[in-house]
Amino acid sequence: MSPATTLTAPPAVQTPAIDQKEFRRALGSFPTGVAIITTRDRDGTPTGLTCNSFSSVSLEPPLVLWSLRKASKSIEIFRGARSFVINVLAEDQDHLSSRFATSSIADKFDGVAWKTGYDDMPLVDDCVARFECSVFQQHDAGDHIVFIGQVQAFEVVREEDPLVFYKGAYMMLTQSMRELANKGRVSHRALAESRTMIYGALLRLACENAQPADLDAIEDILRRMDAQVAAGDMAGRMKSAIRFFELISAAAHNEVIALVAQSLNTLLLHTVKAEAATGTAPDTYVPALNPIRREILAALRQRDEPAALAAMAQYVARATQH
């Protein structure tokens, strides 16, 4: 008989500090579907929430999973539930995603079409697909609880494109903007006017709300751009230029306007790519823009709103010239 083998635990590994904002941003680069997870509380009242952590686990047995923050108001309801349903949303159901993600709405099902299914669980009408599950396992995972469900019934409700979440926004918006750009329906004048207006609002807020760390991040991206001047650096420089404006949006600390600005940045990027494909794109590297970006940052550090707005108007006018 072979002697027993003693297992030794691996040495503890020192985990480096993680920038949570950057970690979240990196995770956002992976597009995910959007679903509404539904169940009933102990009193039998239907409840639900929006989730984009749904994933398949196993075919035999048929298992799926999703996760929920421990800080969620619904965590105890789902921890005590014996069943749940994953309702995969269609691209035209973004209003339901917003409704079930809003904590201020007490009765999420008020005015929503639904019926009952396995174990009397709520089924959202007209979604793309549904997976009706019994609870298989629950796992503690950092600041989340992972719920694994065994699929008892499933249904593809309609053959439509699903709602997809990507980089903080619904991809159907990104797809629409890409189509506009590819068809040449976005004029530089309209784009310039929109960017001047939106970034004017962001700069006003940034002059009031920007923290030193926000401005240092802008300084860092400008230093990076100073080194991206070779022909082979142009793709990286375009990304850095977009990142420059993302950081201005972050410095404003207003998520609503920042989302609009993000859409404009996406539209700009698609427009440049469409022009590049037809050979009509302006030069990517415009040296005259470098000092203007510095002027914007200097104005933000000095909380000088008029100077920031003037520099931004100059920037947009110069950047959109052919």
C-alpha positions in Angstrom: 0.0 0.0 0.0 1.4 3.4 -0.9 2.0 5.8 1.9 -0.5 8.6 2.3 0.4 11.8 0.5 0.5 15.0 2.5 -0.9 18.0 0.7 0.7 21.3 1.4 -1.2 24.5 1.0 0.4 26.8 -1.6 2.1 29.9 -0.2 -0.1 33.0 0.2 0.2 35.3 -2.8 0.3 39.0 -2.1 -2.4 40.5 -4.4 -1.6 44.0 -5.8 -4.0 46.8 -5.2 -6.7 47.0 -7.9 -8.1 50.3 -9.2 -11.8 49.5 -9.0 -12.8 52.2 -11.5 -10.3 50.9 -14.1 -11.3 47.3 -13.3 -14.9 48.1 -13.9 -14.0 49.8 -17.2 -12.0 46.8 -18.3 -14.9 44.5 -17.5 -17.1 46.7 -19.6 -15.1 45.8 -22.7 -16.9 42.4 -22.7 -20.4 42.7 -24.1 -23.1 41.0 -22.1 -26.7 40.2 -22.5 -29.3 41.7 -20.2 -31.8 39.7 -18.3 -34.5 40.2 -15.6 -34.2 37.7 -12.8 -37.6 37.1 -11.2 -38.8 35.2 -8.1 -41.3 35.5 -5.3 -40.7 36.7 -1.7 -41.8 34.8 1.4 -45.3 36.3 1.1 -45.6 35.2 -2.6 -45.2 38.7 -4.0 -43.4 38.7 -7.4 -40.1 40.5 -7.4 -37.3 41.0 -9.9 -34.1 42.8 -10.8 -32.0 43.6 -13.9 -28.8 41.5 -14.3 -26.0 41.1 -16.8 -24.0 38.4 -15.0 -26.0 35.5 -16.5 -23.9 32.6 -17.9 -24.3 28.9 -18.7 -22.5 26.4 -16.5 -23.3 22.8 -17.6 -25.4 20.8 -20.0 -25.6 17.7 -17.9 -27.3 18.5 -15.6 -28.5 21.8 -17.3 -27.1 24.5 -15.0 -26.9 28.3 -15.3 -25.7 31.0 -13.0 -26.0 34.7 -12.1 -24.7 36.8 -9.3 -26.0 39.5 -7.0 -24.2 42.1 -4.8 -24.5 41.3 -1.1 -25.4 45.0 -0.6 -28.5 44.6 -2.8 -31.9 45.2 -1.2 -33.1 42.0 -2.8 -30.3 39.8 -1.6 -32.2 38.1 1.2 -35.3 37.5 -1.0 -33.1 35.6 -3.5 -31.1 33.8 -0.8 -34.4 32.5 0.6 -36.0 31.6 -2.7 -36.2 28.0 -4.0 -36.7 29.0 -7.6 -36.1 31.8 -10.0 -36.5 32.7 -13.7 -33.9 34.3 -16.1 -35.8 36.4 -18.6 -33.5 37.4 -21.5 -34.5 40.8 -22.9 -34.9 41.8 -26.5 -33.2 44.9 -27.9 -36.6 46.8 -27.8 -37.1 46.0 -24.0 -34.5 48.5 -22.7 -37.3 50.2 -20.8 -37.9 47.0 -18.8 -34.1 46.8 -18.0 -34.2 50.4 -16.7 -37.4 49.8 -14.7 -36.2 46.7 -12.9 -32.8 48.3 -12.2 -34.4 51.3 -10.5 -34.6 51.0 -6.7 -37.1 53.9 -6.4 -39.9 51.8 -8.1 -41.5 49.7 -5.4 -43.7 47.5 -7.6 -41.6 46.6 -10.6 -44.4 44.5 -12.1 -47.0 47.3 -12.1 -48.0 47.8 -15.8 -45.6 44.9 -17.0 -47.2 42.0 -18.9 -46.3 38.7 -17.2 -47.6 35.2 -16.4 -46.6 32.3 -14.1 -44.6 29.3 -15.0 -42.6 26.6 -13.1 -43.1 26.7 -9.4 -45.5 29.7 -9.9 -42.5 31.9 -10.8 -43.1 35.2 -12.7 -42.4 35.0 -16.5 -41.9 38.3 -18.3 -43.9 38.4 -21.6 -42.4 38.8 -25.0 -38.7 38.5 -24.0 -36.2 36.6 -26.2 -35.8 33.5 -24.0 -36.6 32.3 -20.5 -34.9 29.8 -18.2 -37.0 28.5 -15.3 -34.8 27.2 -12.6 -34.7 25.6 -9.2 -31.9 26.7 -6.9 -29.0 24.2 -7.2 -26.3 26.0 -5.2 -25.4 29.3 -3.7 -21.7 30.4 -3.3 -20.2 33.2 -1.4 -17.9 35.1 -3.7 -16.3 38.3 -2.4 -18.9 41.1 -2.4 -21.4 38.9 -4.4 -23.4 35.8 -4.0 -23.3 33.4 -7.0 -26.6 31.6 -7.6 -26.5 28.4 -9.7 -29.9 27.2 -11.0 -30.9 23.9 -12.5 -33.0 24.5 -15.5 -36.4 22.9 -15.2 -38.0 24.4 -18.3 -36.8 26.9 -21.0 -38.3 28.6 -24.0 -37.2 30.7 -26.9 -40.0 33.2 -27.1 -39.2 35.1 -30.2 -36.4 35.3 -32.8 -35.2 38.8 -32.1 -31.8 40.4 -31.3 -31.1 40.4 -27.6 -30.5 43.6 -25.6 -26.7 43.9 -25.2 -24.8 45.9 -22.6 -21.4 47.2 -23.5 -19.1 49.8 -21.9 -21.9 51.3 -19.7 -24.5 51.6 -22.5 -26.8 49.5 -24.6 -25.2 48.3 -27.8 -28.3 49.0 -29.9 -27.4 52.7 -29.6 -23.8 52.0 -30.7 -25.1 49.9 -33.6 -27.4 52.7 -34.7 -24.5 55.2 -34.6 -22.3 52.9 -36.6 -24.9 52.7 -39.3 -25.2 56.5 -39.5 -21.5 56.9 -39.8 -21.1 54.2 -42.4 -23.8 55.7 -44.5 -22.1 59.1 -44.4 -25.1 60.7 -42.7 -23.1 62.5 -40.0 -21.8 65.9 -41.1 -18.7 67.3 -39.5 -20.6 70.5 -38.7 -23.3 68.7 -36.8 -20.8 66.6 -34.9 -18.7 69.7 -34.1 -21.8 71.6 -32.8 -22.9 68.7 -30.7 -19.4 68.1 -29.2 -19.0 71.8 -28.4 -22.4 71.9 -26.7 -22.0 68.7 -24.6 -18.3 69.3 -23.7 -19.1 72.9 -22.8 -21.6 71.6 -20.2 -19.0 69.0 -19.0 -16.2 71.6 -18.7 -18.5 73.9 -16.6 -19.1 71.0 -14.2 -15.5 69.9 -14.3 -14.4 73.4 -13.2 -16.6 73.0 -10.2 -16.3 69.3 -9.4 -12.9 68.0 -10.6 -10.7 66.4 -8.0 -6.9 66.6 -8.1 -6.8 62.9 -9.1 -9.1 63.6 -12.1 -6.8 66.3 -13.4 -3.7 64.2 -12.8 -5.2 61.4 -14.9 -5.8 63.9 -17.8 -2.1 65.0 -17.4 -1.0 61.4 -17.7 -2.9 60.8 -20.9 -1.5 63.9 -22.4 2.0 62.7 -21.6 1.2 59.4 -23.3 0.0 61.3 -26.4 3.3 63.3 -26.5 5.1 60.0 -27.3 2.5 58.8 -29.9 3.7 60.7 -33.0 5.0 58.0 -35.3 3.0 56.6 -38.1 2.7 53.3 -36.4 1.3 54.9 -33.2 -1.8 56.4 -34.8 -4.3 53.8 -33.7 -3.1 54.2 -30.1 -3.1 57.9 -30.4 -6.8 57.9 -31.5 -7.6 55.8 -28.4 -5.7 58.2 -26.2 -7.5 61.1 -27.8 -10.9 59.5 -27.0 -9.6 58.7 -23.5 -8.7 62.4 -23.0 -12.4 63.3 -23.5 -13.6 60.4 -21.3 -11.4 61.7 -18.5 -12.9 65.2 -18.9 -16.4 63.5 -18.6 -15.3 61.7 -15.5 -14.0 65.0 -14.0 -17.4 66.5 -14.3 -18.9 63.8 -12.0 -22.3 63.8 -13.8 -23.1 60.3 -15.2 -26.0 61.5 -17.3 -24.1 64.0 -19.4 -21.1 61.7 -19.4 -23.2 59.0 -21.1 -24.3 61.5 -23.8 -20.6 62.5 -24.3 -19.6 58.8 -24.5 -22.1 58.4 -27.3 -20.6 61.4 -29.2 -17.2 59.9 -28.8 -18.4 56.6 -30.2 -20.0 58.4 -33.1 -16.8 60.3 -33.8 -14.8 57.1 -33.8 -17.2 55.4 -36.2 -17.1 58.5 -38.5 -13.3 58.6 -38.6 -13.2 54.8 -39.3 -15.8 55.2 -42.1 -13.8 58.0 -43.7 -10.6 56.0 -43.4 -12.2 53.2 -45.3 -13.0 55.6 -48.2 -9.8 57.5 -48.0 -11.5 60.8 -47.0 -10.4 60.9 -43.4 -8.3 63.9 -42.2 -4.8 63.3 -40.7 -5.0 61.5 -37.4 -2.0 63.4 -36.0 -2.7 67.1 -35.8 0.3 68.8 -33.9 -1.7 72.0 -33.5 -4.1 70.2 -31.1 -1.4 69.4 -28.6 -1.1 72.9 -27.0 -4.9 73.3 -27.1 -5.4 70.2 -25.0 -2.8 71.6 -22.5 -4.8 74.9 -22.4 -7.9 72.9 -21.5 -6.2 71.2 -18.7 -4.6 74.4 -17.4 -8.0 76.1 -17.4 -9.5 73.2 -15.4 -6.7 73.4 -12.8 -7.3 77.1 -12.5 -11.1 76.6 -12.4 -11.3 79.1 -15.2 -14.5 78.3 -17.0 -14.4 80.9 -19.8 -10.8 79.9 -20.7 -11.8 76.2 -20.7 -14.8 76.9 -23.0 -12.8 79.0 -25.4 -10.1 76.3 -25.6 -12.6 73.6 -26.3 -14.3 75.6 -29.0 -10.9 76.2 -30.6 -10.1 72.5 -30.3 -13.3 71.3 -32.0 -13.0 73.8 -34.8 -9.4 72.8 -35.5 -10.1 69.0 -35.1 -12.9 69.1 -37.7 -11.1 71.0 -40.4 -10.2 69.1 -43.5 
